[in-house]
């Protein structure tokens, strides 16, 4: 493909999506099936209005089915699916219309909140529309009014999917067939925004009222090491903090808590909602201005303006005895700016640095964190480890998200205590003890606090039992 755009002064070649590949392969296969003629290239009109002329590869023809492929071209975008073959197999069907499904290497949706329903192939709406329209076009040209079955596959898809967000989103077994315009724009910010939006929508539809946001891996590490939650708890926003908050409002979240390094989140005090350096770097200006307001001497303020990192600036404030006062002031300012941005969405932030650890938080951040800990789909790292080690799990089915049971090992016995009496629960635990098995009781924190008499130390003290809370 020889279409280009200029970005940041560079001439970059466009590519085409897996959705375009699937539609073109389906169109070529339908043509060969219905005409009996071999087709070595195919034209495809993309939703963006750019026409593609693509080579048709690996053609396999029989009386009942034609299968062929289009090779994905990502242009100058660093896409993991670059060069992979997207196949379409087309057969006549007794079912009217065009039926589309996924085969080898195309993922299956296992969680709600995505473009397709649970159980469906991860072929998004626009690619499905492209496939159907192009197959119908061929049918109309040749005068065929029967049904057509189309199966899209990607033999390398299962391996490639491990390098994508699919496992995190609950798409299993392969890649997604994607694309809203049919065209890949190099280093597309929109693709990342779309991923953030999808993950937030999915969390909301899975019942989360409060959400944890982290700009990147530093925040995820802090969540694991100092807060004690699985890093997957957080939705990674990259630099798109403002957009992520807008998505949270759109989907009706009650609250959002940002956890991140001061190098990113200090920019929020200046109203920067995209923290990428290409939009500006006001870190030292913000730190210097607030420090000067606290009485920092002019020569030391000048030093801060020349610091390379926030930790360097904090070191100067520490030497001058102003670090703590500055951090209180910074937390207040970020809280104010978040309030302006978030509207009715409760929002907060916790800031840290690699050198100093925890630095500051906005008002209400602790309450938001507690709400997030109470979320129906969350569990501590210790809880996840205990579930993975358990031979027997007894869980509160009326309170606990059953998805947490996927953390158990193969062969683990799982029992819903909502269907059992207390006596039956005791019998189960005693039987597991006689067999030398470890039992875990899975409950919510709220319930564990409400019923303190049911505690791991008070009941069955000699039994190999563990208590973990989601």
Number of C-alpha atoms within 10 A of each C-alpha: 14 9 12 16 12 10 11 7 7 9 12 19 18 19 23 23 26 29 30 31 30 32 31 33 36 33 29 32 32 30 24 24 22 19 13 13 10 16 16 14 14 17 13 21 16 22 16 10 11 13 13 19 12 20 16 21 18 12 18 14 18 11 8 10 18 23 25 28 27 27 21 22 22 23 22 17 17 11 17 13 22 18 12 19 24 30 29 31 26 31 19 18 15 9 11 12 15 19 16 20 16 22 19 17 22 28 28 24 24 19 19 18 20 21 15 17 14 16 13 17 26 27 27 18 16 19 25 19 15 24 27 20 15 21 26 19 15 20 20 11 10 11 10 13 11 13 16 22 22 29 20 29 24 26 16 17 21 17 13 18 22 16 12 16 14 21 16 11 20 19 24 22 23 28 31 26 26 20 21 18 18 27 24 23 23 20 14 11 10 10 14 14 17 11 17 20 21 17 19 27 21 20 22 20 15 15 13 22 20 26 25 23 24 28 22 18 14 15 23 23 17 23 21 16 13 10 15 14 22 19 21 13 22 22 22 24 21 19 20 18 22 19 16 23 24 16 18 23 18 13 16 16 22 18 23 26 26 28 26 25 24 21 17 22 26 24 23 25 22 15 17 20 21 19 23 14 10 8 10 11 15 18 24 23 17 19 23 24 15 19 25 16 11 13 11 19 12 12 8 17 22 15 14 26 17 14 15 11 13 19 16 15 23 23 16 18 23 14 9 12 12 17 18 14 14 22 20 14 19 25 21 17 19 24 22 17 17 23 15 11 16 18 12 13 20 18 25 28 27 24 24 20 18 11 11 10 12 15 18 20 22 23 17 14 21 15 12 23 23 11 18 22 23 19 21 19 18 23 23 19 16 14 22 20 14 23 26 18 17 23 20 23 28 21 24 20 15 12 15 20 19 14 11 18 17 10 15 20 14 9 9 16 14 16 17 17 19 13 12 14 10 11 8 12 17 14 12 17 23 18 12 19 16 10 9 12 16 18 27 24 23 27 21 22 15 12 13 16 11 10 9 10 11 13 14 16 12 9 12 13 10 8 17 17 23 18 19 21 21 21
